[in-house]
Structure formats: C-alpha cells, structure tokens
Amino acid sequence: MRKPALRCCIQSCTAALVMLYSALALAQGGYFGTASINIDPTTPIMLSGYAARSGLSEATSVQEDIFAQAAVFGTGANASLLITVDSTGVPDNVINPLKQQLGATLGLAPERIVVSSTHSHSAPQLDGYLPNLFDPPLTPLKQQHVDQYTQLLSQKLEQVAIAAVNNSSPGHEFTWGNGSVGFAANRRGQAIAPVDDDLPVMVVRDSLGQVDSVITSYACHGTTLNAFDNVVSGDWPGYARDAIETMY
C-alpha cells in the first residue's frame, strides 16, 4: 500500500471540498432521503480489478469496510434514485433485476434509477462483471463464493434503496458547484493523454440548514492499492468518503 499517495488523494479531495463549500449556488428545495448499508463479504472472495490476482488465493480480510449508499430525490413516481456501490463495476445481471424489483416495490420507472460504482479495484468480484478477468478461470468453489456474494449484494441494494425512500423528508435545499483536484493521472502518459481534474459536488442541507449529504465524483481509478494488496477495501474513494463524513 502506497500510504503517502493515499493521504495525498484524501487531502486534495477534502481541501477542494472545503474551498468549494462557500461557493456553491442555491438551486432548489424538496424531498430527499439517504441510506447506507455495509456490504463486506462474509466468505473468502476473489477481488476484482486486477488480472494479476488470477494466481492469488481469495481475500480473507477487510482493511476498510465497504458500503452501498442510496439517495432519493423527490417523492412517489416522480422520484429519482441514485445508488452507489463500493465495487469495480456492477453488471447488468444485477442492475436490471434490481430495477424491476424496485419498480414493483417503489413504483419507479427503470430510467429513474441509476446504479454507479466507486470503481475500487479492491472490492469483491461480481458474477457477470469482467468474466474474462481471471486466467485460468475461477475454480468451482471460488465461483460459488462470487455467486453467493453477488446474490447478497443484490439483496442489500434493494434494502438500501427502500431505506432511503423511507428516510425521505421535505424541506431540503440542494446546492452544487465544480471544483478541481490534481491527483488523477492517465496511464498512457500525462503529457499526451487527457486528464479530467473536475470535482463536481452537490451539498444537500436539511430543513434546519445542516449538511445532510455531500455527493461528489472524480475521474480517477481506485488503484492506490495494487494487485498484491489482497484485502477488501474501498481504496481512496472509500477513505475520501470517510474523511468527508467526518468533516460534516
């Protein structure tokens, strides 16, 4: 683990948020709700993100807890739902049934539900995501653990979405702006390849004016940990989230 680089990532991200906080523009108010759920694996599991892990054993320890979080904007059939997952990526075979189930439970059209990932390269492998990542293919037991975790995650994504809707309340104010941080790098060479340093941020305040949620995104792979750091982790996005939640 390259700890100085990880510290630099978190400090750059949180410093940009502090500077941007006072410059956010008021947009509108309305209903809003959030929820979070732990998605740590309960069995040994192969981690996604690196083909070099093909010859490694399954990860058996959690360095940093991983989570799925949901945010709902609005109410009823006009609500929009954002779900984010500490994962390298969430495949369609998980997302499509989830949208159908949430549509039946919450009355939301599929296009009003978005599932995104933090793209940590130290999160569990999911069935259907990068099926050609490992060479040789996973043994039956390793694949069984991947299948079990995928099913567990699907259940937890439904739970966190419903919890966010149940936690929704009126009177929230939404503000947003765009900052910049400079730790992203392009693997093809900084001088010849594009890098996006934008840090878009939305801040949601409750009816008392207190910060309820901070929603942000940054175009940088979660690869502070390398292939041989074979432990479950949200990588820098997870640590940045921890720092932001501590700040607010």
NORFENGI-V148169 format. One line per field, one symbol per residue. burial: I if it has 24 or more other ideal C-beta (glycine too) atoms within 12 Angstrom, else O. A space follows every 50 residues. Layout:
burial->???
//
This chain:
burial->OOOOOIOOIIOIIIIIIOOIIOOIOOOOOIIIIIIIIIIIIOOIIIIIII OOIIOIOIIOOIIIIIIIIIIIIIIOOOIIIIIIIIIIIIIOOIIOIIIO OIOOOIOIOOOIIIIIIIIIIIIIIIIIIIOOIIOOOIOOOIOOIIIIII IIIIOIIIIIIIIIIOOIOOOIIIIIIOIOIOIIOOOOOOOOOOOOOOII IIIIIIOOOOIIIIIIIIOIIIIIIIOOIIIIIIIIIIIIIIIIOOOO
//
